Amino acid sequence: MKDLMPENGQFAMPKLGYDNLGEIISKETLSFHHGKHLKAYVDNLNKLLPGSGLEGLSLVEVVKKAEGGMFNNAGQVLNHAMYFEQFGNTPKPMSADFAASLKRDFGSVEAFKKEFEQKGATLFGSGWVWLSADKEGKLVITQQRNAENPVTLGLRPLLTFDVWEHAYYLDYQNRRADYLAALWQIVDWAIVEERL
Ligand code: MN
């Protein structure tokens, strides 16, 4: 699963593995979303860490233990690190094994995608829709508000779509459902499946 370790008590800014995502997410959105929104969360987390008692822990451990502003900023760093990592402009397709797991738990890959999009579209306000594995390996979809991450529910997070307006407003305005439907084109399933 995705996790990050601090160096000298500070988390580094997660790097992008690509310089564009074609027309699915514009360079302008990438610039604001990664370069400004995520940077602010990283900077805020690093300001809050000294003296918090959580120095030296991995990012996932901080998310599990933190409260208040520390939780909000740590959660958003973890959520965005996973979100930006899972995309590519030459993404790897889903494996037959993973498709079989989705079919087992949702009926079909298409039924999974439809439910994932629907849960993203109907999450009121800001948050994230997640695909995770539970302790028995069953795949589940959760809606999480604000900075929440499935690790706090004991789940192993695999895939997430950000439904905060800052993720899509420049490119899709109020059309959140169109943004969600378009994202499948850039999901790198090799990265998602490595998190299992
Ligand atoms: Mn975001």
Boltz pocket constraint, residues with backbone or C-beta under 6 A from the ligand:
constraints:
  - pocket:
      binder: B
      contacts: [[A, 33], [A, 37], [A, 80], [A, 162], [A, 164], [A, 166], [A, 167]]
      max_distance: 6.0
